[in-house]
Amino acid sequence: MDQVVGALEAPEYTNLALFAALSVLLAVVGLYAMLAYSVGMQRREIGVRLVLGASPARIARAVMIDAGRLVAGGCFIGTAAAAVLLRLISATLFEVSPADPLTLAAAPLLFAAVALAACAVPAIHAARVEPAVCLRAD
């Protein structure tokens, strides 16, 4: 009987895992797009900073710090919301208690790692900005 019940529940958990993966992908793509747009809007400022002596590593670090603040805020809000809504989502959890500290810590850390990896691309593009091209534009 356990095998029959397990076979009936398996598609539901597979769908839930696909939905979770899709939501993380959507969030990461949105964060990448927003940060890439922000870097694009600041190209002139980045060019001026480079002309005044800022190193490309410092520019990339500044972009990653901004991204880190966004990711940390989102992870904090998401973890707080999950902690508040534990009773509502407990029905969808499979062999995990609603207040499992490992899961509550691992999920935001995994998302933060993926999100910061996605934010590295705009940071690298910001570091490779040509100052002369940026200052001549417009």
C-alpha positions in Angstrom: 0.0 0.0 0.0 2.9 2.4 0.7 4.2 1.9 -2.8 0.8 2.7 -4.3 0.4 5.9 -2.2 4.0 6.8 -3.0 3.4 6.4 -6.7 0.3 8.6 -6.5 2.2 11.4 -4.6 5.3 11.4 -6.8 3.9 13.5 -9.7 2.7 16.1 -7.2 6.1 16.5 -5.7 7.8 16.5 -9.1 5.5 19.3 -10.2 6.3 21.2 -7.0 10.0 20.9 -7.6 9.6 22.1 -11.2 7.6 25.0 -10.0 10.3 25.9 -7.4 13.1 25.6 -9.9 11.1 27.8 -12.4 10.4 30.4 -9.7 14.1 30.6 -8.8 15.1 30.9 -12.4 12.5 33.7 -12.9 13.8 35.6 -9.9 17.4 35.2 -11.0 16.7 36.4 -14.6 14.7 39.3 -13.2 17.6 40.3 -10.9 20.1 40.0 -13.7 17.9 42.1 -16.0 17.4 44.8 -13.4 21.1 44.9 -12.6 22.2 45.0 -16.2 19.8 47.8 -16.9 21.1 49.7 -13.8 24.7 49.2 -15.0 23.7 50.4 -18.5 22.2 53.6 -17.1 25.3 54.3 -15.0 27.8 53.8 -17.9 28.7 57.4 -18.0 29.3 57.6 -14.3 31.4 54.4 -14.5 33.4 55.9 -17.3 34.0 59.1 -15.2 35.1 56.9 -12.3 37.5 55.0 -14.5 39.0 58.2 -15.9 39.5 59.6 -12.4 41.5 56.5 -11.4 39.1 53.8 -10.1 40.3 50.3 -11.0 38.0 47.9 -12.9 38.1 45.6 -9.8 36.7 48.4 -7.7 33.9 49.1 -10.1 33.0 45.4 -10.2 33.1 45.3 -6.4 30.8 48.3 -6.2 28.3 46.6 -8.5 28.5 43.3 -6.6 28.0 45.2 -3.3 24.8 46.8 -4.7 23.6 43.4 -5.9 24.5 41.8 -2.6 22.3 44.3 -0.7 19.4 43.4 -3.0 19.9 39.7 -2.6 20.3 39.9 1.1 17.2 42.0 1.5 15.2 39.6 -0.7 16.5 36.5 1.2 15.7 38.2 4.5 12.1 39.0 3.4 11.7 35.6 1.9 12.9 33.8 5.0 10.7 35.9 7.2 7.7 35.3 5.0 8.4 31.5 5.0 8.7 31.5 8.7 5.3 33.3 9.0 3.6 31.0 6.5 5.0 27.7 7.8 1.6 26.4 8.7 0.2 27.1 5.3 3.0 25.4 3.4 3.4 22.4 5.8 0.9 20.4 3.7 3.3 20.5 0.7 6.4 19.5 2.5 7.6 15.9 2.0 9.5 14.3 4.9 10.6 17.6 6.3 9.2 19.3 9.3 7.8 22.8 8.8 10.4 24.4 11.2 13.4 22.5 9.9 16.3 24.9 10.5 18.6 23.2 7.9 16.0 23.8 5.1 15.2 27.3 6.3 18.9 28.2 6.1 19.8 26.2 3.0 17.1 27.7 0.7 18.1 31.3 1.0 21.8 30.4 0.9 21.4 28.5 -2.3 19.3 31.3 -3.8 21.9 33.9 -2.8 24.7 31.9 -4.4 22.8 31.5 -7.7 21.7 35.1 -7.6 25.1 36.5 -7.0 26.5 34.3 -9.8 23.9 35.9 -12.1 24.9 39.4 -10.9 28.6 38.7 -11.7 27.9 39.1 -15.4 26.8 42.8 -15.2 29.6 43.5 -12.7 32.2 42.2 -15.2 30.6 44.2 -18.0 30.8 47.3 -15.8 34.4 46.7 -15.2 35.1 46.4 -18.9 33.5 49.7 -19.8 35.7 51.9 -22.1 35.9 55.4 -20.5 36.5 57.2 -23.8 33.5 55.6 -25.5 31.2 56.4 -22.5 32.3 60.0 -22.3 31.8 60.6 -26.1 28.3 59.0 -26.1 25.3 61.2 -25.9 
